[in-house]
Amino acid sequence: GKSKDYAFLVKVVQGSAKMPQSQYQRSSNGSNRFGEDSWFISSTPKAEVMGVADGVGGWRSLGIDSGVFAKELMYCCSNNAQRPEFDGRNPRQLLIKSFNQMKSKTTTVRGSSTACLVALKRSDCTLHTANLGDSGFLVLRGGKVVHRSYGQHHSFNTPYQLTVPLNKQQSGDEPELAIATHMPLQEGDLVLTATDGLFDNVPESLLVRQLTNSQGETRVERLQVAANKLVALARNLSHNSSFQSPFAMKARANNMNYTSGGKPDDITLILASVAVPKQ
């Protein structure tokens, strides 16, 4: 088979920075950032790859913008994803290679971020994923979640994170710890990849309900509308102080004094629909 006959993904991106006046808002120069979140999408004859990274906000007190770190990580992943030898099969290896490249640069960017990489190996329509921390993905088929990531946390609200430290006191997690999965996809499946700004504010059942009508949709304009609506919903719920958000429920389960409400945060999502070329 020729690559033009292989399955492909119709992909759209949307997001929202927590600080609307922030200079990091996605700008016309294609900055691939929403606040301290970053993302990339890549398409080659062999693989479709999507990634999100959530820069860890704790660096702000040191005068460091973790969004720069997240963006640099996604930039390296994107470059490696487009190399002819990458066929989509091992996104964890892609993450390891990209992070090590970042660390070895002479002008090293300091900071830390989570990372979620999702790749479609086009020749056999298999999804391969690697997730470190609490960004993540869902696969929807026929209005149901058939595959999903699970977050990795050291303690409540402290996700696993890739780190390039300022000093020996700081430590992070190795990219080898990313959880890798794979599953065959079908035409019409939806793959949603997002940072925790989405998952902390929108319950999974509500995500599924919002996306039911997008199942099998391959028109980019329609998918973009669905993505825009999801981000608007997440942003509105994040500022709703009476809403029982997934974040509020997790906080209470961890004995935190957090009665209700969403969690204002940067939000980034990539929505992709599995399409097969019409013969």
Backbone as CSV, one residue per row, in Angstrom:
resi,resn,N_x,N_y,N_z,CA_x,CA_y,CA_z,C_x,C_y,C_z
1,GLY,0.818,-1.201,0.000,0.000,0.000,0.000,0.853,1.253,0.000
2,LYS,0.361,2.280,-0.682,1.044,3.567,-0.700,0.533,4.418,0.477
3,SER,1.402,5.304,0.941,1.015,6.075,2.121,-0.233,6.911,1.874
4,LYS,-0.520,7.243,0.604,-1.713,8.043,0.343,-2.994,7.253,0.612
5,ASP,-2.887,5.939,0.702,-4.055,5.110,1.010,-4.219,4.863,2.507
6,TYR,-3.241,5.273,3.296,-3.269,4.990,4.730,-4.222,5.932,5.462
7,ALA,-4.648,5.480,6.625,-5.452,6.324,7.507,-4.677,7.592,7.859
8,PHE,-5.412,8.639,8.150,-4.787,9.891,8.587,-5.677,10.530,9.643
9,LEU,-5.194,11.605,10.242,-5.960,12.314,11.259,-6.316,13.704,10.776
10,VAL,-7.559,14.095,10.976,-7.959,15.486,10.779,-7.848,16.131,12.156
11,LYS,-6.977,17.143,12.289,-6.609,17.650,13.607,-6.917,19.139,13.751
12,VAL,-7.403,19.499,14.940,-7.593,20.917,15.257,-7.046,21.181,16.664
13,VAL,-6.649,22.428,16.898,-6.067,22.825,18.187,-6.842,24.019,18.721
14,GLN,-7.040,24.042,20.034,-7.583,25.246,20.663,-7.103,25.287,22.103
15,GLY,-7.108,26.477,22.660,-6.656,26.608,24.039,-6.968,27.976,24.582
16,SER,-6.581,28.157,25.830,-6.861,29.407,26.510,-5.844,29.588,27.626
17,ALA,-5.204,30.750,27.653,-4.255,31.043,28.739,-5.029,31.475,29.971
18,LYS,-4.567,31.047,31.127,-5.231,31.428,32.385,-5.227,32.944,32.555
19,MET,-4.099,33.570,32.227,-3.999,35.023,32.302,-4.303,35.585,30.923
20,PRO,-5.503,36.126,30.710,-5.859,36.550,29.352,-4.944,37.640,28.809
21,GLN,-4.434,38.493,29.716,-3.568,39.582,29.250,-2.134,39.097,29.068
22,SER,-1.936,37.787,29.300,-0.569,37.265,29.261,0.054,37.422,27.882
23,GLN,1.326,37.738,27.897,2.046,37.905,26.629,2.239,36.556,25.945
24,TYR,1.826,35.468,26.638,2.071,34.146,26.069,0.892,33.646,25.240
25,GLN,-0.170,34.433,25.150,-1.334,33.958,24.408,-0.903,33.584,22.998
26,ARG,-1.530,32.554,22.443,-1.175,32.117,21.091,-1.250,33.320,20.153
27,SER,-0.162,33.647,19.525,-0.153,34.861,18.724,0.008,34.513,17.249
28,SER,-0.032,35.539,16.415,-0.042,35.315,14.971,1.251,34.668,14.481
29,ASN,2.310,34.728,15.304,3.557,34.119,14.841,3.586,32.610,15.110
30,GLY,2.408,32.043,15.421,2.340,30.601,15.626,3.197,30.163,16.795
31,SER,2.976,30.786,17.949,3.874,30.528,19.078,3.652,29.155,19.703
32,ASN,2.567,28.461,19.339,2.266,27.132,19.898,2.191,27.134,21.419
33,ARG,1.679,28.238,21.960,1.557,28.331,23.408,0.207,28.884,23.826
34,PHE,-0.284,28.369,24.958,-1.403,28.975,25.671,-0.923,29.106,27.105
35,GLY,-0.506,30.314,27.507,0.077,30.476,28.834,1.334,29.632,28.935
36,GLU,1.412,28.808,29.984,2.594,27.959,30.168,2.429,26.588,29.517
37,ASP,1.309,26.371,28.829,1.117,25.146,28.041,1.744,25.324,26.661
38,SER,2.170,24.211,26.068,2.602,24.241,24.672,2.120,22.975,23.979
39,TRP,2.212,22.958,22.642,1.693,21.835,21.864,2.388,21.780,20.515
40,PHE,2.245,20.637,19.830,2.662,20.547,18.427,1.806,19.498,17.725
41,ILE,1.722,19.613,16.413,1.159,18.551,15.580,2.101,18.337,14.402
42,SER,2.219,17.088,13.984,3.138,16.742,12.904,2.489,15.678,12.029
43,SER,2.668,15.805,10.720,2.141,14.823,9.766,3.229,14.420,8.795
44,THR,3.480,13.124,8.693,4.409,12.615,7.679,3.725,11.446,6.981
45,PRO,4.302,10.946,5.890,3.683,9.774,5.241,3.570,8.565,6.174
46,LYS,4.423,8.488,7.195,4.393,7.334,8.099,3.561,7.549,9.356
47,ALA,3.545,8.784,9.862,2.972,8.994,11.200,2.307,10.351,11.348
48,GLU,1.254,10.343,12.153,0.605,11.576,12.610,0.931,11.682,14.097
49,VAL,1.475,12.799,14.526,1.886,12.916,15.922,1.338,14.205,16.528
50,MET,0.892,14.093,17.774,0.370,15.243,18.506,0.990,15.239,19.892
51,GLY,1.256,16.410,20.414,1.822,16.468,21.758,1.361,17.697,22.508
52,VAL,1.242,17.544,23.831,0.995,18.697,24.705,1.959,18.620,25.883
53,ALA,2.310,19.787,26.399,3.188,19.878,27.567,2.685,21.024,28.428
54,ASP,2.658,20.802,29.736,2.138,21.794,30.669,3.294,22.260,31.554
55,GLY,3.792,23.456,31.282,4.899,24.000,32.070,4.479,24.206,33.519
56,VAL,5.327,23.798,34.436,4.986,23.824,35.861,5.142,25.235,36.423
57,GLY,4.053,25.733,37.004,3.992,27.142,37.410,4.912,27.528,38.549
58,GLY,5.362,26.566,39.342,6.189,26.884,40.510,7.483,27.613,40.192
59,TRP,7.895,27.592,38.940,9.146,28.278,38.544,8.998,29.788,38.496
60,ARG,7.748,30.260,38.474,7.533,31.715,38.363,8.222,32.474,39.479
61,SER,8.196,31.876,40.702,8.805,32.577,41.847,10.315,32.734,41.675
62,LEU,10.910,31.929,40.776,12.347,32.056,40.493,12.589,32.936,39.260
63,GLY,11.506,33.528,38.762,11.639,34.380,37.583,11.809,33.595,36.300
64,ILE,11.401,32.328,36.320,11.551,31.479,35.131,10.171,31.125,34.600
65,ASP,10.000,31.277,33.288,8.738,30.969,32.621,8.795,29.533,32.099
66,SER,8.071,28.646,32.782,8.080,27.236,32.377,7.446,27.019,31.006
67,GLY,6.699,28.009,30.539,6.120,27.888,29.205,7.195,27.828,28.133
68,VAL,8.335,28.481,28.383,9.449,28.433,27.434,10.013,27.008,27.386
69,PHE,10.130,26.385,28.562,10.602,25.009,28.651,9.641,24.069,27.902
70,ALA,8.342,24.226,28.162,7.336,23.376,27.513,7.395,23.539,25.993
71,LYS,7.536,24.793,25.561,7.570,25.052,24.123,8.812,24.430,23.478
72,GLU,9.949,24.548,24.161,11.194,23.989,23.639,11.105,22.461,23.550
73,LEU,10.499,21.838,24.567,10.318,20.385,24.558,9.444,19.960,23.380
74,MET,8.358,20.680,23.160,7.452,20.350,22.051,8.124,20.590,20.698
75,TYR,8.957,21.624,20.631,9.700,21.922,19.400,10.651,20.767,19.059
76,CYS,11.368,20.276,20.071,12.284,19.144,19.852,11.510,17.891,19.453
77,CYS,10.397,17.635,20.133,9.572,16.464,19.796,9.053,16.562,18.363
78,SER,8.616,17.745,17.981,8.088,17.956,16.638,9.160,17.694,15.579
79,ASN,10.356,18.222,15.815,11.462,18.002,14.870,11.774,16.520,14.723
80,ASN,11.831,15.807,15.838,12.153,14.384,15.792,11.014,13.560,15.181
81,ALA,9.791,14.007,15.404,8.633,13.291,14.852,8.625,13.363,13.325
82,GLN,9.249,14.403,12.785,9.234,14.588,11.333,10.420,13.937,10.633
83,ARG,11.287,13.289,11.405,12.403,12.590,10.784,11.891,11.359,10.053
84,PRO,12.497,11.034,8.892,11.944,9.940,8.078,11.918,8.595,8.795
85,GLU,12.795,8.407,9.783,12.815,7.085,10.440,11.711,6.928,11.497
86,PHE,11.057,8.018,11.904,10.022,7.879,12.934,8.713,7.405,12.303
87,ASP,8.263,6.213,12.709,7.050,5.658,12.081,5.843,5.679,13.018
88,GLY,5.986,6.336,14.165,4.853,6.458,15.077,4.831,5.398,16.156
89,ARG,5.713,4.404,16.037,5.606,3.263,16.939,6.105,3.509,18.350
90,ASN,7.034,4.447,18.528,7.602,4.578,19.867,7.686,6.039,20.340
91,PRO,6.528,6.610,20.689,6.566,8.006,21.154,7.359,8.197,22.447
92,ARG,7.460,7.141,23.274,8.260,7.300,24.500,9.731,7.517,24.140
93,GLN,10.217,6.760,23.150,11.594,6.948,22.693,11.772,8.354,22.107
94,LEU,10.750,8.818,21.421,10.758,10.185,20.869,10.895,11.215,21.995
95,LEU,10.179,10.984,23.085,10.229,11.895,24.232,11.614,11.852,24.890
96,ILE,12.149,10.647,25.060,13.467,10.485,25.682,14.531,11.216,24.867
97,LYS,14.501,10.970,23.553,15.492,11.582,22.661,15.381,13.109,22.678
98,SER,14.161,13.602,22.628,13.934,15.052,22.568,14.360,15.725,23.869
99,PHE,14.021,15.106,25.001,14.397,15.671,26.299,15.915,15.674,26.466
100,ASN,16.565,14.592,26.050,18.031,14.534,26.163,18.702,15.570,25.265
101,GLN,18.134,15.810,24.089,18.654,16.863,23.211,18.537,18.226,23.891
102,MET,17.406,18.438,24.519,17.178,19.708,25.205,18.203,19.935,26.306
103,LYS,18.439,18.889,27.082,19.373,18.990,28.212,20.788,19.270,27.747
104,SER,21.135,18.769,26.559,22.532,18.874,26.117,22.825,20.176,25.384
105,LYS,21.799,21.002,25.156,22.050,22.273,24.470,22.888,23.187,25.354
106,THR,23.754,23.963,24.709,24.624,24.853,25.490,23.809,25.940,26.181
107,THR,22.811,26.470,25.484,21.949,27.485,26.106,20.718,26.773,26.644
108,THR,20.909,26.027,27.733,19.832,25.188,28.238,18.713,26.028,28.827
109,VAL,17.477,25.648,28.445,16.288,26.261,29.031,15.994,25.537,30.342
110,ARG,15.853,26.290,31.430,15.508,25.682,32.719,13.992,25.639,32.883
111,GLY,13.545,24.682,33.672,12.116,24.591,33.928,11.675,23.145,34.007
112,SER,10.363,22.944,34.039,9.845,21.591,34.021,8.443,21.580,33.431
113,SER,8.059,20.416,32.915,6.714,20.276,32.359,6.309,18.804,32.323
114,THR,5.008,18.608,32.231,4.466,17.283,31.931,4.586,17.089,30.414
115,ALA,4.275,15.906,29.928,4.295,15.670,28.476,3.371,14.520,28.123
116,CYS,2.607,14.709,27.054,1.786,13.626,26.516,1.962,13.614,25.004
117,LEU,2.435,12.493,24.476,2.633,12.328,23.027,1.727,11.203,22.529
118,VAL,1.048,11.476,21.427,0.112,10.519,20.847,0.436,10.409,19.361
119,ALA,0.687,9.190,18.883,1.115,9.009,17.489,0.272,7.943,16.798
120,LEU,-0.130,8.235,15.585,-0.812,7.238,14.753,0.194,6.683,13.754
121,LYS,0.457,5.379,13.849,1.246,4.713,12.817,0.283,4.453,11.671
122,ARG,0.485,5.156,10.567,-0.544,5.206,9.539,-0.740,3.877,8.812
123,SER,0.338,3.125,8.604,0.221,1.923,7.772,-0.709,0.874,8.368
124,ASP,-0.758,0.787,9.723,-1.672,-0.207,10.311,-2.716,0.447,11.234
125,CYS,-2.819,1.773,11.166,-3.825,2.531,11.920,-3.797,2.198,13.421
126,THR,-2.586,2.150,13.972,-2.442,1.887,15.403,-2.005,3.155,16.123
127,LEU,-2.648,3.415,17.248,-2.298,4.560,18.081,-1.257,4.127,19.103
128,HIS,-0.179,4.888,19.206,0.860,4.639,20.202,0.987,5.895,21.055
129,THR,1.050,5.736,22.368,1.056,6.908,23.242,2.166,6.829,24.290
130,ALA,2.548,7.982,24.787,3.476,8.070,25.917,3.022,9.250,26.768
131,ASN,2.817,8.999,28.042,2.329,10.068,28.913,3.130,10.114,30.200
132,LEU,3.618,11.320,30.541,4.331,11.529,31.800,3.651,12.682,32.529
133,GLY,3.092,12.393,33.705,2.438,13.449,34.471,0.938,13.446,34.287
134,ASP,0.325,14.638,34.326,-1.141,14.686,34.350,-1.786,15.388,33.167
135,SER,-1.049,15.556,32.060,-1.758,15.819,30.809,-2.281,14.451,30.369
136,GLY,-2.972,14.354,29.239,-3.450,13.020,28.888,-4.264,12.983,27.617
137,PHE,-4.862,11.815,27.368,-5.644,11.612,26.144,-6.834,10.703,26.423
138,LEU,-7.827,10.805,25.543,-8.978,9.899,25.522,-9.194,9.458,24.088
139,VAL,-9.628,8.210,23.902,-10.077,7.750,22.583,-11.567,7.459,22.694
140,LEU,-12.349,8.105,21.825,-13.806,7.928,21.826,-14.233,7.152,20.591
141,ARG,-15.085,6.152,20.814,-15.623,5.336,19.709,-17.099,5.092,20.002
142,GLY,-17.936,5.494,19.061,-19.365,5.282,19.269,-19.880,5.910,20.548
143,GLY,-19.345,7.082,20.883,-19.831,7.807,22.057,-19.364,7.235,23.385
144,LYS,-18.346,6.380,23.360,-17.808,5.823,24.611,-16.289,5.957,24.644
145,VAL,-15.744,6.077,25.851,-14.285,6.098,26.008,-13.781,4.659,25.932
146,VAL,-12.948,4.361,24.915,-12.438,3.000,24.755,-10.968,2.879,25.174
147,HIS,-10.316,4.012,25.398,-8.915,3.984,25.800,-8.593,5.351,26.394
148,ARG,-7.750,5.364,27.431,-7.435,6.640,28.066,-6.116,6.531,28.814
149,SER,-5.557,7.696,29.127,-4.340,7.736,29.947,-4.737,7.853,31.408
150,TYR,-3.799,7.540,32.266,-3.968,7.752,33.703,-2.809,8.609,34.178
151,GLY,-3.122,9.579,35.031,-2.090,10.518,35.476,-1.093,9.870,36.420
152,GLN,0.080,10.462,36.490,1.128,10.029,37.428,1.420,11.190,38.372
153,HIS,1.283,10.945,39.653,1.504,11.994,40.654,2.410,11.489,41.778
154,HIS,3.292,12.366,42.269,4.067,12.060,43.472,3.191,12.274,44.699
155,SER,2.399,13.326,44.648,1.444,13.627,45.708,0.376,14.492,45.047
156,PHE,-0.666,14.813,45.789,-1.757,15.576,45.200,-1.238,16.852,44.527
157,ASN,-1.626,17.043,43.268,-1.275,18.244,42.505,0.222,18.374,42.234
158,THR,0.993,17.308,42.446,2.408,17.305,42.063,2.616,16.185,41.043
159,PRO,2.402,16.504,39.766,2.538,15.466,38.740,4.001,15.131,38.473
160,TYR,4.240,13.949,37.914,5.556,13.653,37.361,5.868,14.748,36.350
161,GLN,7.142,15.107,36.236,7.522,16.186,35.320,8.975,16.033,34.882
162,LEU,9.190,16.393,33.637,10.551,16.453,33.106,11.148,17.771,33.568
163,THR,12.388,17.728,34.045,12.983,18.929,34.624,14.410,19.129,34.150
164,VAL,14.728,20.356,33.772,16.133,20.752,33.628,16.388,21.705,34.790
165,PRO,17.130,21.230,35.812,17.213,21.967,37.076,18.170,23.151,37.025
166,LEU,17.959,24.066,37.967,18.881,25.196,38.152,20.079,24.755,38.977
167,ASN,19.828,23.821,39.919,20.881,23.412,40.848,20.668,21.960,41.260
168,LYS,21.589,21.453,42.021,21.554,20.031,42.405,20.384,19.695,43.331
169,GLN,19.834,20.729,43.980,18.733,20.460,44.916,17.449,20.065,44.183
170,GLN,17.320,20.527,42.954,16.094,20.242,42.220,16.221,18.923,41.474
171,SER,15.132,18.170,41.468,15.175,16.939,40.686,13.854,16.766,39.961
172,GLY,13.873,16.005,38.907,12.652,15.748,38.166,12.517,14.259,37.910
173,ASP,11.663,13.914,36.959,11.412,12.514,36.617,12.012,12.207,35.255
174,GLU,12.466,10.992,35.097,13.081,10.609,33.829,12.001,10.330,32.783
175,PRO,12.268,10.664,31.522,11.270,10.413,30.472,10.969,8.922,30.302
176,GLU,11.911,8.068,30.726,11.690,6.616,30.657,10.497,6.184,31.498
177,LEU,10.093,7.033,32.463,8.955,6.701,33.327,7.603,6.947,32.657
178,ALA,7.614,7.558,31.493,6.350,7.786,30.777,5.649,6.448,30.534
179,ILE,4.346,6.445,30.723,3.560,5.232,30.479,3.252,5.146,28.992
180,ALA,3.593,3.991,28.394,3.368,3.790,26.959,2.208,2.826,26.753
181,THR,1.352,3.127,25.779,0.251,2.220,25.433,0.130,2.167,23.912
182,HIS,-0.629,1.191,23.422,-0.966,1.183,21.990,-2.306,0.504,21.797
183,MET,-3.021,0.913,20.762,-4.292,0.262,20.449,-4.666,0.540,18.998
184,PRO,-5.284,-0.450,18.317,-5.721,-0.226,16.935,-6.889,0.766,16.897
185,LEU,-6.840,1.692,15.961,-7.938,2.639,15.791,-8.782,2.276,14.585
186,GLN,-9.994,2.845,14.555,-10.920,2.626,13.437,-11.331,3.972,12.867
187,GLU,-11.768,3.934,11.626,-12.318,5.137,11.008,-13.441,5.680,11.895
188,GLY,-13.434,6.997,12.119,-14.480,7.615,12.938,-14.109,7.779,14.398
189,ASP,-13.044,7.125,14.847,-12.602,7.325,16.233,-12.170,8.774,16.434
190,LEU,-12.360,9.270,17.649,-11.883,10.600,18.021,-10.781,10.441,19.053
191,VAL,-9.705,11.191,18.875,-8.617,11.190,19.849,-8.507,12.603,20.405
192,LEU,-8.665,12.720,21.718,-8.576,14.011,22.385,-7.323,14.009,23.257
193,THR,-6.415,14.932,22.987,-5.182,15.068,23.775,-5.232,16.438,24.440
194,ALA,-4.954,16.508,25.732,-5.122,17.804,26.403,-4.295,17.892,27.679
195,THR,-4.104,19.130,28.128,-3.458,19.357,29.419,-4.510,19.268,30.519
196,ASP,-4.056,19.283,31.769,-4.984,19.071,32.887,-5.974,20.221,33.053
197,GLY,-5.723,21.356,32.411,-6.706,22.448,32.443,-8.059,22.013,31.911
198,LEU,-8.065,21.049,31.001,-9.326,20.483,30.505,-9.852,19.437,31.483
199,PHE,-9.013,18.445,31.812,-9.482,17.300,32.598,-9.805,17.654,34.050
200,ASP,-9.172,18.696,34.600,-9.469,19.107,35.978,-10.808,19.823,36.085
201,ASN,-11.303,20.332,34.959,-12.512,21.153,34.998,-13.734,20.543,34.332
202,VAL,-13.534,19.612,33.423,-14.670,19.015,32.707,-14.718,17.516,33.020
203,PRO,-15.761,17.059,33.702,-15.873,15.626,33.984,-15.896,14.823,32.678
204,GLU,-15.352,13.606,32.752,-15.252,12.788,31.541,-16.608,12.568,30.877
205,SER,-17.650,12.359,31.692,-18.982,12.121,31.120,-19.453,13.329,30.300
206,LEU,-19.097,14.514,30.766,-19.475,15.742,30.060,-18.640,15.915,28.779
207,LEU,-17.361,15.560,28.834,-16.514,15.576,27.627,-17.109,14.676,26.557
208,VAL,-17.501,13.471,26.985,-18.065,12.490,26.044,-19.334,13.046,25.417
209,ARG,-20.195,13.627,26.269,-21.470,14.154,25.771,-21.231,15.285,24.765
210,GLN,-20.273,16.155,25.082,-19.964,17.284,24.195,-19.461,16.817,22.833
211,LEU,-18.773,15.678,22.818,-18.118,15.240,21.584,-18.914,14.201,20.789
212,THR,-20.072,13.802,21.324,-20.849,12.745,20.659,-21.135,13.077,19.200
213,ASN,-21.515,14.329,18.947,-21.870,14.704,17.565,-20.659,14.856,16.655
214,SER,-19.463,14.856,17.227,-18.258,14.993,16.407,-17.710,13.636,15.988
215,GLN,-18.310,12.569,16.508,-17.845,11.219,16.176,-17.984,11.013,14.661
216,GLY,-16.874,10.669,13.985,-16.921,10.447,12.539,-16.815,11.725,11.715
217,GLU,-16.729,12.873,12.378,-16.631,14.158,11.660,-15.228,14.332,11.096
218,THR,-15.137,14.607,9.786,-13.809,14.824,9.198,-13.679,16.211,8.567
219,ARG,-14.692,17.047,8.772,-14.592,18.424,8.265,-13.899,19.267,9.322
220,VAL,-12.798,19.861,8.921,-11.963,20.586,9.871,-12.734,21.722,10.552
221,GLU,-13.613,22.397,9.805,-14.347,23.534,10.381,-15.247,23.049,11.515
222,ARG,-15.905,21.905,11.314,-16.815,21.377,12.341,-16.033,20.926,13.576
223,LEU,-14.902,20.281,13.340,-14.074,19.848,14.471,-13.561,21.063,15.240
224,GLN,-13.206,22.120,14.503,-12.706,23.333,15.170,-13.783,23.929,16.063
225,VAL,-15.017,23.947,15.580,-16.122,24.470,16.397,-16.264,23.651,17.679
226,ALA,-16.166,22.317,17.553,-16.282,21.438,18.727,-15.154,21.704,19.720
227,ALA,-13.937,21.883,19.189,-12.783,22.162,20.056,-12.954,23.510,20.763
228,ASN,-13.406,24.507,20.013,-13.615,25.841,20.592,-14.635,25.781,21.728
229,LYS,-15.718,25.007,21.502,-16.767,24.895,22.520,-16.243,24.209,23.775
230,LEU,-15.425,23.184,23.591,-14.858,22.466,24.743,-13.974,23.384,25.576
231,VAL,-13.147,24.174,24.905,-12.262,25.090,25.635,-13.091,26.142,26.371
232,ALA,-14.124,26.666,25.721,-14.986,27.664,26.370,-15.674,27.058,27.596
233,LEU,-16.134,25.810,27.459,-16.778,25.116,28.576,-15.796,24.940,29.734
234,ALA,-14.587,24.468,29.425,-13.575,24.254,30.472,-13.228,25.569,31.159
235,ARG,-13.081,26.628,30.369,-12.724,27.928,30.944,-13.848,28.433,31.858
236,ASN,-15.103,28.308,31.391,-16.237,28.771,32.202,-16.344,27.975,33.501
237,LEU,-16.200,26.657,33.412,-16.294,25.829,34.619,-15.130,26.105,35.568
238,SER,-13.965,26.447,35.013,-12.791,26.700,35.872,-13.020,27.914,36.764
239,HIS,-13.901,28.818,36.333,-14.183,30.031,37.120,-15.503,29.935,37.877
240,ASN,-16.140,28.760,37.842,-17.425,28.568,38.508,-17.163,28.039,39.920
241,SER,-17.415,28.871,40.925,-16.995,28.520,42.289,-17.898,27.480,42.941
242,SER,-19.079,27.210,42.349,-19.969,26.232,42.986,-19.951,24.879,42.277
243,PHE,-19.242,24.786,41.167,-19.236,23.548,40.378,-18.392,22.466,41.049
244,GLN,-18.913,21.239,41.088,-18.138,20.117,41.633,-17.207,19.600,40.538
245,SER,-16.073,20.251,40.402,-15.148,19.891,39.321,-14.392,18.619,39.665
246,PRO,-13.846,17.928,38.651,-12.983,16.778,38.944,-11.839,17.169,39.889
247,PHE,-11.311,18.389,39.728,-10.224,18.837,40.606,-10.700,18.932,42.056
248,ALA,-11.891,19.511,42.269,-12.430,19.658,43.628,-12.643,18.286,44.271
249,MET,-13.127,17.332,43.465,-13.375,15.996,44.014,-12.062,15.300,44.386
250,LYS,-11.042,15.481,43.524,-9.727,14.885,43.835,-9.131,15.539,45.080
251,ALA,-9.306,16.861,45.187,-8.757,17.580,46.341,-9.379,17.052,47.628
252,ARG,-10.706,16.893,47.618,-11.377,16.396,48.823,-10.956,14.965,49.126
253,ALA,-10.794,14.149,48.088,-10.365,12.760,48.296,-8.975,12.720,48.936
254,ASN,-8.195,13.796,48.727,-6.861,13.886,49.330,-6.860,14.739,50.602
255,ASN,-8.073,14.884,51.196,-8.226,15.619,52.462,-7.776,17.067,52.383
256,MET,-7.885,17.647,51.186,-7.576,19.070,51.058,-8.845,19.858,51.381
257,ASN,-8.665,21.024,51.913,-9.798,21.869,52.251,-10.233,22.641,50.994
258,TYR,-10.898,21.921,50.084,-11.289,22.520,48.801,-12.717,22.071,48.567
259,THR,-13.682,22.922,48.939,-15.065,22.455,48.957,-15.635,22.263,47.561
260,SER,-15.476,23.258,46.704,-16.029,23.114,45.358,-15.359,24.126,44.441
261,GLY,-15.763,24.084,43.181,-15.247,25.054,42.220,-14.265,24.434,41.257
262,GLY,-14.110,25.118,40.138,-13.140,24.676,39.143,-11.744,25.123,39.535
263,LYS,-10.798,24.860,38.614,-9.405,25.250,38.868,-8.923,26.092,37.692
264,PRO,-8.868,27.414,37.845,-8.375,28.250,36.747,-6.967,27.802,36.335
265,ASP,-6.765,27.613,35.048,-5.502,27.058,34.556,-5.413,27.336,33.061
266,ASP,-4.204,27.207,32.534,-4.070,27.200,31.075,-4.744,25.925,30.561
267,ILE,-5.360,26.040,29.392,-6.074,24.904,28.793,-5.571,24.737,27.369
268,THR,-5.185,23.520,27.021,-4.771,23.226,25.643,-5.383,21.898,25.243
269,LEU,-5.993,21.859,24.060,-6.491,20.572,23.583,-6.270,20.428,22.084
270,ILE,-6.038,19.189,21.702,-5.919,18.817,20.286,-6.984,17.751,20.045
271,LEU,-7.868,18.022,19.102,-8.931,17.069,18.775,-8.643,16.494,17.390
272,ALA,-8.648,15.166,17.287,-8.291,14.514,16.019,-9.308,13.434,15.691
273,SER,-9.674,13.373,14.413,-10.645,12.404,13.934,-9.966,11.474,12.945
274,VAL,-10.137,10.168,13.129,-9.488,9.185,12.254,-10.249,9.079,10.941
275,ALA,-9.552,9.343,9.850,-10.161,9.325,8.521,-9.409,8.340,7.622
276,VAL,-10.135,7.788,6.668,-9.524,6.864,5.709,-9.763,7.440,4.321
277,PRO,-8.717,7.513,3.467,-8.908,8.108,2.146,-10.002,7.395,1.361
278,LYS,-10.831,8.193,0.697,-11.872,7.607,-0.157,-11.212,7.095,-1.430
279,GLN,-11.479,5.865,-1.735,-10.839,5.265,-2.929,-11.488,5.819,-4.194
